[in-house]
Amino acid sequence: MVRYLRRVVLEERDLAKVVSLLRWLEWLIGENTESARGIEAWLVALKGIKENVQMAVRDRGLGHLDI
C-alpha cells in the first residue's frame, strides 16, 4: 500500500485520493471492535503508512499533509 500511495503522491499528484483512502482506512479500523490487539496492530501499520506518505509529500516539495 505504501508503494501505491507514494506513486499517487509523486506521479498522479492526487493528494485528495491519498487523504480519502487514509480516512477510509481509519474508519475501517475504527469499525472493528472484535479484538483490541488486532486494532492496535492496524493502528501501528496505519502510522507507518502515514509517515511514508508524509515523506512522499516532502519529496514532492510540499509541506506537511494534514492526515
PyMOL commands that set and color helices and strands:
alter all, ss='L'
color gray80, all
select helices_A, chain A and resi 2-12+15-31+36-59
alter helices_A, ss='H'
color red, helices_A
deselect
rebuild
show_as cartoon
